[in-house]
Amino acid sequence: MTEEAPADLIDPAPDEEPASTLVDDAPESRDEMLALIGSDRHGRAYDQAMQASVVVRKVLGSHVFAAHNVAIYGDFVNGQGSARTARKRQARARPIEQAEIDAVALYVRPEDFDNGVMMLRDVNVVVVADPGKTGRRARAVAMLTEVLGEEARAGLVELPTSALGTRPWQPPGTARGLLVHDEPFQGKYAAHRLDDAWLAQASYALGEQERFLVVVTGVPEGVLAGTAGRQAHVLEGLALPDPLEIVRRAVLAEYPGLTAERYEALITPTTLRDLVAERNDPLFANRAASAVIASLKAGSDLRSDLARLRNPQEQAREWLGADPELSEIALVVTTAVLDESTYLRISEAALSLSKSLGGSSRTNLRFWRMLEAERKWIERDTSADGRGTLRFRHEDLRQAVLVQTWLRLDGGRSAVVRWLTRLASHADVDVHAKATDAAALLTAVDFDFGVHHILVPWAGSSSLTLRQNAALAANAAGVLSGRTDAFWDRLVRWADEPDSTARSRHLAETAALAAGGSLGAAEPGRALAILRTVVRGPQWATLSAVSIGARTLLDAGVTAPLLRALAEWSEGSSEEPSVAKALTVFTYVVRRVVGPGSLPVLLREYERHDDLLIELWGRALACAPARELAEGALRGWVDATVREPDAQDAVLDLVAGVSDRGPDDHLAIDALLECWALDPDATAAAELLYRLRYLEEMGA
């Protein structure tokens, strides 16, 4: 049963405020910008940036490999985004090697094996159509051996793929058991051209001679997918053999004297169960069995030997090389991006990605079946309310899937970027932060493409959310790639944009936001140079981003360099726009409170920076454009002493220091405290005024 999917599966819910509406169009006039910086609206923009940065920093901290060292292996996929590998086709018939036939004795029969055997007995020709590396060939040989019995030991024959093209079809040679292993040629399978007439005629010809044919091919497409005889002749959606049983049988065959109890005692302390469950691949199970046997023969540490088998990059490449459907690629990549999100959110976003890559826009149960039966390296946790949460079993595999898919997705990267941009614009902070993390990882491994197709468009966007995410992604990609100089160069270019277009302003704003990130905390001199460039630019509209960048540097502990920089930028006449802007940034920074009921950060650290704070407060209170914000911030410091009486000495020292700067400063401080003291609830202001005047009388 299917239904049409919504046009955009990642739209915010009706009751959610789209994130991109937050300060998207910053006011360009001075007075409007000053009003914005002093408003709750600006605080929400800052909070959103901080929430996203927390998610990205958390995910960034879990990256376990240097992205710039990721190697590119294997073939790239085709332009539609489906991974296919091509092998040279067999040219002539040949006997199947006896060792392969003998290996059937160790074959682990899947749950649906007998169904295939009965089908082969009934119609003589069966097409095993499933993705590669699922044990298709071993199943085919085992089916033929089961049907023919001891006669199979006399020899089975593998026919070339070209044998499928003859009409009317007659089985060549005399062997009763025939196998065609159809490998793709230029992305196409020969067996996908088989129609009802061919299947019926082949079934009749084989039945007349009591012979049997099994064709191994990929997931049905083309003519084969539409045949009326599909149910009677095509085996698909196959169950896989139990990988643990594959290992057990192989080991016990090599060591027949090994008891079941001793075998379990050897295996239990190792990661074998986790390894084979995650790969869910019969070929890998055989590799694991070989590793166990080799370890036992060498007398080495079995746990270490099995741990070395785990290779997330190889695992991701093998998955992409196994001809996954677009729907599977979309689900796995979406889970890698939105790790630990609900199944409903991931499945809807995955359907959107599948459609972007050229797949179907219709929903079905494929995603759920895939999780239940195939993708054992994705876990589904079900909460009490029934919502399933998807996550990768291992973080390094999540990253490997993203990287390897990206590197092999020739022709599909632009579609992925458009999809990722929609996620990065989502109203839910968790969603757009995770999309930002993915963008950072992809930029780290594909620098030029990531910068020009992800970071620059986001940085120049009219959406504040995308600009914030561009800043976060630039920081994370710089850390992951190790190319910090390249990212600083990019930020300098954005900050130096000379013209007055909206795009140039947005780029400068993004540079200011990025300067407050992890790269800026590590190199505050470079970060403050970026902020200085933007502050001294001609536009007031960029001041919101500078304020956020400065406050994030404060949160990162870059306190003294920041205050010294603000003091340097605010030297000169308060009539100068750059001076007024620098002092406005100061008024925003000094209001910073971490946690409800806490003291402002700089009030708590007042004794360390008292001289700079006194000078900057004095300048801000004397600067007409910044005065109202400065007075509001100072009132906040005064009122905070009610909660923390010990802080009153610091505030007293501050107002006394400002008052001592000159007669005008003295009159301004005295007038402010007198005004505030008239408020019956402002006991702190009244007490502060009393103590200040007492100090003046005492000549202190």
C-alpha positions in Angstrom: 0.0 0.0 0.0 1.4 3.4 -1.0 0.5 7.0 -0.7 1.7 10.2 -2.1 4.4 11.8 0.1 4.1 15.5 1.1 5.8 17.9 -1.3 8.3 18.9 1.4 8.8 16.4 4.2 10.9 18.6 6.4 8.6 21.7 6.7 8.3 22.9 10.3 5.2 22.0 12.1 2.4 24.6 12.0 3.0 25.6 15.7 6.8 26.0 15.2 8.3 29.3 14.4 10.6 28.8 11.4 14.1 29.3 12.6 15.0 31.5 9.6 12.6 34.2 10.7 14.9 35.1 13.6 16.7 38.4 12.7 16.9 37.4 9.1 16.7 41.0 7.9 18.8 42.9 10.3 17.9 46.6 10.6 20.3 48.9 8.7 19.8 52.1 10.7 21.7 52.8 13.9 18.7 53.3 16.1 16.9 50.2 14.9 20.1 48.1 15.5 20.5 49.5 19.0 16.9 48.6 19.8 17.4 45.1 18.4 20.6 44.5 20.5 18.8 45.5 23.6 15.8 43.3 22.9 14.7 39.8 23.8 14.6 39.0 20.1 18.3 39.4 19.9 18.7 37.2 22.9 16.7 34.4 21.2 19.0 34.6 18.2 22.0 34.3 20.5 20.4 31.4 22.4 19.6 29.6 19.1 23.3 30.0 18.0 24.4 28.6 21.4 22.1 25.6 21.3 23.3 24.7 17.8 26.9 25.1 18.8 26.4 22.8 21.8 25.1 20.1 19.5 27.8 20.6 16.9 30.5 20.7 19.6 29.2 17.5 21.1 29.2 15.7 17.8 32.5 17.3 16.8 34.0 15.9 19.9 33.0 12.4 18.8 34.8 12.5 15.4 37.3 9.8 15.7 39.4 10.2 12.6 41.2 13.0 10.8 38.9 13.7 7.8 41.8 14.9 5.6 43.3 11.4 5.9 40.3 9.6 4.4 41.3 7.8 1.3 39.2 7.3 -1.8 38.9 3.7 -2.8 37.0 1.8 -5.5 34.7 2.9 -8.2 32.4 5.9 -8.1 28.7 5.5 -8.4 26.6 6.6 -11.3 24.9 9.9 -11.6 21.6 8.7 -10.1 23.4 7.9 -6.8 23.0 4.2 -6.9 26.2 2.3 -6.2 27.2 -0.3 -8.8 30.3 -2.2 -9.5 31.1 -3.8 -12.8 33.1 -7.0 -13.4 34.3 -8.6 -16.5 31.7 -11.1 -17.7 32.5 -14.8 -18.2 32.9 -15.6 -21.8 32.3 -19.4 -21.9 30.8 -22.3 -19.9 33.0 -23.9 -17.3 32.6 -26.5 -14.6 32.0 -25.2 -11.1 35.0 -26.1 -9.0 34.6 -29.1 -6.8 35.7 -27.2 -3.7 32.8 -24.8 -4.2 30.4 -27.8 -4.4 32.0 -29.5 -1.4 31.6 -26.3 0.6 27.8 -26.8 0.5 28.3 -29.2 3.4 29.0 -26.2 5.6 26.3 -24.0 4.1 24.0 -22.4 6.6 20.5 -22.6 5.3 18.4 -19.4 5.7 14.9 -19.6 6.9 13.5 -19.4 3.4 15.9 -21.8 1.8 13.4 -24.7 1.4 11.0 -22.3 -0.5 13.6 -21.7 -3.1 14.3 -25.5 -3.5 10.6 -26.3 -3.9 10.4 -23.5 -6.5 13.3 -24.9 -8.5 11.9 -28.4 -8.4 8.5 -27.1 -9.7 9.6 -24.7 -12.5 13.2 -25.8 -13.2 14.4 -22.2 -13.7 14.7 -19.8 -10.7 16.1 -16.2 -10.7 17.8 -15.3 -7.4 17.5 -11.6 -7.5 19.0 -9.7 -4.5 21.8 -7.3 -3.8 25.4 -8.5 -3.9 27.3 -9.9 -0.9 24.1 -11.5 0.5 25.2 -15.1 -0.3 23.3 -15.3 -3.6 25.8 -17.6 -5.3 26.3 -19.9 -2.4 22.5 -20.2 -2.1 22.2 -21.0 -5.8 24.9 -23.8 -5.6 23.2 -25.2 -2.5 19.8 -25.2 -4.2 21.2 -27.1 -7.2 23.0 -29.5 -4.9 19.8 -30.1 -2.8 17.7 -30.8 -5.9 20.2 -33.0 -7.7 21.6 -34.8 -4.6 24.7 -36.9 -5.1 24.5 -36.3 -8.9 25.6 -32.7 -8.2 29.0 -34.0 -7.2 29.5 -35.2 -10.7 29.6 -31.6 -11.7 27.7 -28.4 -12.1 28.3 -26.0 -14.9 28.4 -22.2 -14.9 27.1 -20.6 -18.1 28.2 -17.2 -19.4 25.7 -14.4 -19.2 25.4 -14.4 -22.9 23.6 -17.7 -22.7 20.5 -15.8 -21.5 20.1 -14.0 -24.7 19.4 -16.8 -27.1 15.8 -17.4 -28.3 14.3 -19.9 -28.5 16.3 -20.9 -25.5 17.7 -24.4 -25.1 20.0 -25.6 -22.3 23.5 -26.1 -23.6 25.6 -29.2 -22.9 24.5 -32.1 -20.8 25.0 -31.1 -17.2 21.8 -31.2 -15.2 22.7 -28.4 -12.9 23.3 -25.0 -14.5 24.3 -21.6 -13.0 24.4 -18.2 -14.5 26.0 -15.5 -12.3 24.8 -12.3 -13.9 27.1 -9.4 -13.1 26.3 -5.8 -14.2 27.8 -4.5 -17.4 27.8 -0.7 -17.6 25.3 -0.7 -14.8 22.9 -3.1 -16.5 22.0 -6.7 -15.7 21.3 -9.1 -18.6 18.7 -11.0 -16.5 16.6 -7.9 -16.1 15.7 -8.3 -19.8 14.1 -11.8 -19.2 10.4 -11.8 -20.0 7.5 -14.2 -19.5 8.0 -15.9 -22.8 11.7 -16.6 -22.1 10.9 -17.9 -18.6 8.1 -20.1 -19.8 10.1 -21.6 -22.7 13.2 -22.1 -20.6 11.1 -23.8 -17.9 9.6 -26.1 -20.5 12.9 -27.0 -22.1 14.6 -27.7 -18.8 11.7 -29.7 -17.5 11.7 -31.9 -20.6 15.3 -32.8 -20.0 15.0 -32.9 -16.1 17.6 -30.2 -15.8 17.7 -27.1 -13.6 19.0 -23.6 -14.0 19.5 -20.9 -11.3 20.3 -17.3 -12.4 21.9 -15.0 -9.9 21.3 -11.3 -10.5 20.5 -8.0 -8.9 17.3 -6.6 -7.5 14.6 -7.0 -10.2 14.3 -4.0 -12.5 13.2 -3.4 -16.1 11.3 -6.2 -17.9 12.0 -8.8 -15.2 10.3 -6.6 -12.6 7.1 -6.5 -14.6 6.8 -10.2 -15.6 3.6 -12.1 -14.7 5.8 -15.0 -13.8 7.8 -13.1 -11.2 6.2 -14.8 -8.2 6.8 -18.3 -9.7 10.3 -17.8 -11.0 12.0 -15.0 -9.0 13.4 -15.3 -5.5 13.9 -11.8 -3.9 14.0 -10.2 -0.5 16.0 -13.2 0.7 16.7 -14.1 4.3 20.4 -14.2 5.1 22.2 -17.1 6.7 22.9 -16.8 10.4 26.4 -15.3 10.4 27.3 -16.7 13.8 26.4 -20.2 12.6 28.6 -19.7 9.5 31.5 -19.0 11.8 30.7 -21.8 14.2 30.4 -24.4 11.5 33.6 -23.4 9.8 35.6 -23.4 13.0 34.2 -26.8 14.2 34.9 -28.3 10.8 38.6 -27.2 11.2 38.7 -28.4 14.8 36.2 -31.3 15.1 37.4 -32.1 18.6 36.3 -28.6 19.9 33.2 -29.0 22.1 30.3 -26.5 21.8 31.0 -25.4 25.4 34.7 -24.7 24.7 33.8 -22.9 21.5 31.3 -20.6 23.4 34.0 -20.0 26.0 36.4 -18.8 23.3 33.9 -16.6 21.5 31.9 -15.0 24.3 34.7 -12.5 25.5 35.3 -11.3 21.9 33.4 -8.8 19.7 32.4 -11.5 17.2 28.7 -11.2 17.8 28.8 -7.5 17.4 31.0 -7.7 14.3 28.9 -10.2 12.3 25.6 -8.6 13.4 26.8 -5.2 12.2 28.0 -6.5 8.9 25.2 -9.0 8.4 27.2 -10.3 5.4 27.9 -14.0 4.7 31.2 -13.2 3.1 32.3 -11.2 6.1 31.2 -14.1 8.3 33.5 -16.4 6.4 36.3 -13.8 6.9 35.6 -13.8 10.6 35.7 -17.6 10.6 39.1 -17.6 8.9 40.3 -15.1 11.4 39.2 -17.3 14.3 40.8 -20.3 12.8 44.1 -18.5 12.1 44.1 -17.1 15.6 43.6 -20.5 17.2 46.4 -22.0 15.0 48.8 -19.2 15.9 47.8 -19.2 19.6 47.4 -15.4 19.5 44.9 -13.2 21.3 41.5 -13.9 19.7 39.9 -10.7 20.9 42.6 -8.5 19.4 42.6 -10.5 16.1 38.8 -10.1 15.7 38.9 -6.4 16.7 41.3 -5.8 13.8 38.6 -7.0 11.4 36.5 -4.0 12.2 37.1 -1.4 9.5 34.3 1.2 9.1 35.7 2.7 5.9 35.8 -0.8 4.3 32.4 -1.6 5.6 30.9 1.6 4.1 32.6 0.8 0.7 31.4 -2.8 0.7 27.8 -1.6 1.4 28.0 0.9 -1.5 29.5 -1.8 -3.7 26.7 -4.2 -3.1 24.2 -2.4 -5.3 22.0 -0.7 -2.6 18.8 0.7 -3.8 18.3 4.5 -3.7 15.8 4.1 -0.9 18.4 2.3 1.2 21.1 4.8 0.4 18.7 7.6 1.4 17.7 5.9 4.7 21.3 5.1 5.7 22.7 8.6 4.8 19.8 10.3 6.5 20.3 8.3 9.7 24.0 9.2 9.5 23.0 12.9 9.4 20.1 12.8 11.9 21.6 10.2 14.2 19.5 9.6 17.3 16.4 11.2 15.8 13.0 9.6 15.6 12.2 7.0 12.9 9.4 9.2 11.6 11.6 12.2 11.2 14.4 10.2 9.6 12.1 8.3 7.2 10.4 11.5 6.0 13.8 13.2 5.4 15.1 10.0 3.7 12.1 10.0 1.3 12.9 13.6 0.5 16.6 12.7 -0.2 15.6 9.7 -2.3 13.3 11.9 -4.4 16.1 14.5 -4.8 18.5 11.8 -6.1 15.9 10.7 -8.7 14.1 7.9 -6.7 10.4 7.5 -6.1 8.4 10.1 -4.2 6.0 7.4 -3.0 6.1 6.0 0.5 6.2 2.3 1.3 7.2 -0.1 4.1 10.7 -0.6 2.6 12.5 1.5 5.2 11.0 -0.4 8.1 11.7 -3.8 6.5 15.3 -2.7 5.8 15.9 -1.9 9.5 14.3 -5.1 10.6 16.2 -7.4 8.3 19.2 -5.8 6.7 20.9 -2.8 8.3 22.1 -4.3 11.6 24.5 -1.5 12.1 21.6 0.9 12.7 19.9 0.4 16.0 16.2 1.3 16.7 15.3 2.1 20.3 11.6 2.3 21.1 10.5 4.7 23.8 7.4 4.3 26.0 5.3 6.4 23.6 6.1 4.1 20.8 8.4 6.4 18.9 11.4 4.7 17.5 14.8 6.4 17.7 17.5 5.4 15.2 21.2 5.5 15.8 24.4 4.0 14.4 25.9 1.3 16.6 29.3 3.0 16.1 30.1 6.6 15.6 33.1 5.9 13.3 30.8 3.9 11.0 28.3 6.9 10.8 31.1 9.1 9.7 32.4 6.5 7.2 29.0 6.2 5.6 28.8 9.9 5.1 32.3 10.2 3.7 32.3 7.2 1.4 28.8 8.0 0.0 29.8 11.6 -0.6 33.1 10.6 -2.4 31.3 8.1 -4.6 28.2 10.2 -5.4 29.2 11.6 -8.7 26.3 13.5 -10.2 24.4 13.5 -7.0 26.3 15.8 -4.7 24.4 19.0 -5.7 21.1 17.2 -4.9 22.5 16.2 -1.5 23.6 19.8 -0.8 20.1 21.1 -1.6 18.6 18.5 0.7 21.2 19.3 3.5 20.5 23.0 3.1 16.8 22.3 3.7 17.6 20.4 6.9 20.0 23.2 8.0 17.1 25.7 7.7 14.8 23.6 9.9 13.1 25.2 12.9 14.3 22.4 15.2 17.7 23.3 16.5 18.7 19.6 16.8 17.9 19.0 13.2 19.8 22.0 11.7 22.7 21.5 14.1 23.1 17.8 12.9 22.9 18.9 9.3 25.6 21.4 10.1 27.8 18.7 11.5 27.4 16.7 8.4 28.2 19.7 6.2 31.3 20.3 8.2 32.5 16.7 7.8 31.8 16.7 4.0 33.6 20.0 3.7 36.6 18.7 5.6 37.0 15.8 3.2 36.1 17.7 0.0 37.4 21.2 0.8 36.9 23.1 -2.5 33.4 21.7 -3.2 32.3 22.1 0.4 33.5 25.7 0.6 32.0 26.9 -2.7 28.8 24.8 -2.7 27.9 24.7 1.0 29.7 27.3 3.1 29.7 30.3 0.8 26.0 29.9 -0.2 25.0 29.5 3.5 27.2 32.4 4.6 25.7 34.7 2.0 22.1 33.6 2.7 19.4 35.9 3.9 18.6 33.3 6.6 20.3 33.9 9.9 19.9 30.2 10.7 22.0 29.3 7.6 24.5 32.0 8.4 24.9 30.7 11.9 25.3 27.2 10.6 27.8 28.3 8.0 29.9 29.8 10.9 29.6 26.6 12.9 30.4 24.4 9.9 33.5 26.5 9.0 34.8 26.1 12.5 34.2 22.4 12.7 35.5 21.7 9.2 38.7 23.7 10.0 39.3 21.6 13.1 38.5 18.3 11.3 40.6 19.0 8.2 43.5 20.6 10.0 43.4 23.4 7.3 42.8 26.2 9.8 44.7 28.8 7.7 42.5 28.2 4.7 39.4 28.8 6.8 40.8 32.0 8.4 41.7 33.2 4.9 38.0 32.6 3.9 36.7 34.5 6.9 39.0 37.5 6.2 37.7 37.6 2.7 34.1 37.6 3.9 34.8 40.3 6.5 36.5 42.5 3.9 33.6 42.4 1.4 33.8 46.0 0.1 30.4 46.6 -1.4 27.1 47.4 0.4 24.9 44.6 -1.1 22.9 42.4 1.2 25.1 39.4 0.2 28.3 41.2 1.3 26.7 42.2 4.6 25.6 38.6 5.2 29.1 37.3 4.4 30.6 39.8 6.9 28.0 38.8 9.5 29.0 35.1 9.0 32.6 36.0 9.4 31.9 37.7 12.7 29.8 34.7 13.9 32.5 32.3 12.9 35.2 34.3 14.7 33.5 33.4 18.0 33.8 29.7 17.4 36.3 27.1 18.3 38.9 28.4 15.9 38.6 31.9 17.4 38.9 30.5 20.9 42.2 28.8 19.8 43.5 31.9 18.0 41.8 35.0 19.6 44.1 37.4 17.8 42.8 36.3 14.5 39.2 36.3 15.7 39.4 39.8 17.1 41.0 41.1 13.9 37.9 39.8 12.1 35.5 41.5 14.5 37.5 44.7 14.3 37.2 44.7 10.5 33.5 44.3 10.7 33.0 46.9 13.4 35.0 49.4 11.4 32.9 48.7 8.3 30.3 51.2 7.1 27.2 49.2 8.1 25.3 49.0 11.4 23.4 46.0 10.2 26.4 43.7 11.0 26.6 44.7 14.6 24.2 42.0 15.8 26.6 39.3 14.5 29.7 41.1 16.0 27.9 41.1 19.4 27.1 37.4 19.2 30.7 36.6 18.1 32.1 38.7 21.0 29.9 37.1 23.5 30.8 33.6 22.4 34.4 34.5 22.8 33.6 35.6 26.3 32.0 32.2 26.9 35.1 30.5 25.7 37.2 32.4 28.2 38.8 34.9 25.8 38.1 37.7 28.4 41.2 39.9 28.7 42.0 39.9 25.0 38.3 40.8 24.2 38.2 43.7 26.7 41.6 45.0 25.5 40.3 44.9 21.9 37.1 46.7 22.8 39.1 49.4 24.6 41.4 49.8 21.5 38.4 50.0 19.1 36.6 52.6 21.2 39.5 55.0 21.5 38.6 58.4 19.9 35.5 60.5 19.6 32.2 58.9 20.6 30.7 60.5 17.6 32.7 58.1 15.4 30.4 55.2 14.3 33.1 52.6 14.8 33.6 53.8 18.4 29.8 53.8 19.1 29.6 50.3 17.6 32.5 49.0 19.7 30.9 50.4 22.9 27.5 48.9 21.9 29.2 45.5 21.7 30.6 46.1 25.1 27.1 46.7 26.6 26.0 43.5 25.1 28.9 41.5 26.5 28.6 42.8 30.0 25.0 41.7 30.2 26.0 38.0 29.8 24.6 35.8 32.5 25.1 32.1 32.5 22.1 30.4 34.2 19.1 32.0 35.9 19.9 33.9 39.1 23.6 34.0 38.4 25.8 37.1 38.4 26.9 38.6 35.1 30.0 36.8 33.9 32.2 40.0 34.0 30.9 41.0 37.4 32.0 37.7 38.7 35.5 38.3 37.2 35.6 42.0 38.0 38.7 42.0 40.1 40.7 40.5 37.2 39.7 43.2 34.8 38.7 46.2 36.9 40.8 48.8 35.1 39.5 47.9 31.7 35.9 47.6 32.9 36.0 51.0 34.5 37.3 52.6 31.4 34.9 50.9 29.1 31.9 51.6 31.3 32.9 55.3 31.5 33.2 55.5 27.7 29.9 53.6 27.1 27.9 55.9 29.5 29.4 59.0 27.9 28.6 57.8 24.3 25.2 59.0 23.2 24.3 56.1 20.9 25.4 53.4 23.5 24.3 55.3 26.6 20.8 53.8 27.0 22.1 50.2 26.6 25.0 51.0 29.0 22.7 52.4 31.7 20.4 49.3 31.3 23.4 47.0 31.7 24.7 48.9 34.7 21.3 48.7 36.4 21.4 44.9 35.9 24.8 44.8 37.7 23.4 46.9 40.5 20.3 44.8 40.9 22.4 41.6 40.9 23.9 42.5 44.2 20.6 41.9 45.9 21.0 38.2 45.1 24.8 38.3 45.8 25.6 40.9 48.5 29.3 40.0 48.2 29.2 41.5 44.7 28.3 44.9 46.0 31.9 45.8 46.7 32.8 45.2 43.1 29.9 47.3 41.8 30.8 50.1 44.3 34.4 50.0 43.1 33.1 50.2 39.5 30.8 53.2 40.0 33.4 55.0 42.1 36.0 54.4 39.4 33.8 55.7 36.7 32.8 58.7 38.8 36.5 59.5 39.3 37.1 59.8 35.6 36.0 63.4 35.6 33.2 65.8 36.6 30.8 64.7 33.8 31.2 61.1 34.7 30.6 61.9 38.4 27.4 63.8 37.7 26.2 61.0 35.4 26.8 58.2 38.0 25.3 60.3 40.8 22.2 61.1 38.7 21.7 57.5 37.7 21.9 56.2 41.2 19.6 58.9 42.5 17.0 58.1 39.9 17.2 54.4 40.6 17.1 54.9 44.4 13.6 56.5 44.0 12.2 53.1 43.1 11.0 51.6 46.4 12.0 48.2 45.2 15.6 49.2 44.2 17.1 48.8 47.6 20.5 47.9 46.1 20.7 51.2 44.2 19.8 53.2 47.3 22.4 51.4 49.4 25.0 51.8 46.7 24.3 55.5 46.5 24.7 55.8 50.2 28.0 54.0 50.2 29.3 56.0 47.3 28.5 59.3 48.9 30.0 58.1 52.2 33.2 57.3 50.3 33.2 60.8 48.8 32.7 62.4 52.1 35.6 60.4 53.6 37.7 61.5 50.7 38.3 57.9 49.6 
